[in-house]
Amino acid sequence: MDSQPQPRRFAPQGPLRGRIRVPGDKSISHRSLMLGALAVGETRVTGLLEGEDVLATAAAMRAMGATIDRHDDGSWSIHGVGVGGLLQPTSALEMGNSGTSTRLLMGLVASHGITAAFTGDASLSGRPMGRVIEPLSQMGAAFTPSPGGTLPLMMRGSLPAVPIEYRLPVASAQVKSAILLAGLNTPGITTVIEPVPTRDHSERMLRGFGAQLEVDDSGPERVIRITGEADLNPQTIEVPGDPSSAAFFIVAATIVEGSDLVVENVGLNPTRAGLIAVLRDMGASIEELDRREVGGEPVADLRVRHAALTGIDVDPAIAPSMIDEFPVLFVAASLAQGTTRTSGLEELRVKESDRLTAMADALQRAGARVTETQYGLTIEGTGGAPLAGGGPVTTHLDHRIAMSMAVAGLASADGVEIDSAAPIATSFPGFAELLAEAGS
């Protein structure tokens, strides 16, 4: 991230119209590379998010024998080695800052007869890996981590690995995914029990590639069983647009008068799509066009038209499926008729910043009426009248606050200035340009 602040003012630019695409989903991008590398034959991927984290996964799969190429048209081809066919890497697998790459790849290596060293940057090297080491050790893998269970770490896979039944002590899609990936090359049935459901991208994509995977959520806990040793079939994958990135444009088109915008190819995984349900409850016009399934994931083009919103009490139970989208929901609530109340959002206090306090301060500076509580915000909407605007608002180097307040600027009288647009580039480099393009 650029260390120099980059103040920027986002001003009203007229209705948002036309068709746009947002960057691909990071979770699905990682998994398409890993499973493509374990299928026999060629997997083709379009829309892959080409951020540093995903590229670390691609490099690691190449180091273990897969052939992965990027073509001039932006598509990728992966020639896999087959489940059980991973090769011994000749040097350490450099993970950069990607916890997802590290934990999921540890799962893959765990049931192969190879040894791998994992290294990462200073930030990643401070994150404990014990939550993954414990179940993978039960399956037979051996680990030599740094003190505190961190990277750098050496691990030796087990062939054959031992199938286990593992109840997740803490809800974690990454730990679940690591165990399921280890189960691919483990004879018998590997079982993961989730007391609380987490993102299910791994289950959907494993099924899409042909793995024998069953999910039983009829009881109080979610039970996932995968049968090894699996044969995966190559796929053609169009990575859906990231719903968290699409959220800014969905809200912008909703609150800016005259807007009629289509956001193409948005992932609508139920574990990620809470914002759309809440906005619809408030009166938003969000139409799903060409709903389809890609790689086991529900996808649609979303047509969003300006609509008058009404404040609601947001059910705290929906929070896990939209936790990253609350900052921009707060912006929508500021323009609604009546009061919007949110609760159960204590997790927002430990994100890149304390997003409750930061958004309350930012919206108040832009002219919104906001009251902060311990677990949420209460917002008195303008009834559709523009916010006054102003600034500069403090982003705390948090990309979601920066982009949310940019959207607020579109529905203000005088625009909103943010103290720095630099953090936006780390997660959504073309955001400002795409926003301008939709409004031109």
Number of C-alpha atoms within 10 A of each C-alpha: 9 11 9 9 13 12 14 16 19 23 19 21 16 16 22 28 20 15 15 17 19 24 25 25 20 20 19 26 26 22 21 28 29 23 27 31 31 30 25 19 18 18 24 21 21 18 20 26 22 15 16 14 20 22 20 21 26 24 17 23 27 21 18 20 19 25 18 21 14 14 9 7 7 11 15 18 20 29 22 28 20 22 23 20 18 23 19 15 17 11 11 17 23 19 26 21 18 19 19 22 25 27 20 26 23 29 27 26 27 34 31 24 18 18 20 23 20 22 20 21 14 11 11 19 21 15 13 17 22 14 16 21 24 15 22 30 18 15 25 18 28 18 21 15 19 15 10 11 18 19 24 20 20 17 20 21 25 23 18 18 23 21 24 18 17 18 17 17 11 11 15 16 18 22 26 28 26 26 29 28 28 30 30 28 28 28 17 17 20 24 23 21 20 22 15 13 16 17 20 17 18 23 21 19 21 23 16 21 23 15 20 18 20 14 14 11 13 8 7 9 14 17 20 21 20 27 20 22 18 22 18 24 19 23 22 16 23 22 26 31 27 22 26 22 22 22 23 25 27 27 26 28 31 28 31 27 17 15 21 19 25 25 24 21 29 28 27 24 19 14 15 23 20 21 24 21 15 18 23 15 16 22 16 24 22 22 14 18 15 12 14 15 15 20 21 18 20 17 24 21 23 24 20 24 26 22 21 18 25 22 24 19 14 17 12 14 10 17 20 18 17 22 17 21 23 25 24 28 20 28 27 29 30 33 28 26 19 16 19 23 19 20 17 16 19 14 16 19 16 10 13 13 18 15 25 25 17 18 28 22 18 26 26 19 20 24 19 25 17 22 15 15 15 12 15 23 21 21 27 20 25 18 17 20 15 22 27 17 26 21 20 17 23 20 25 16 19 21 20 26 26 28 25 27 31 28 27 34 29 27 31 22 17 19 25 31 25 25 19 24 23 21 23 20 14 13 13 17 14 12 19 16 10 16 20 13 14 22 19 12
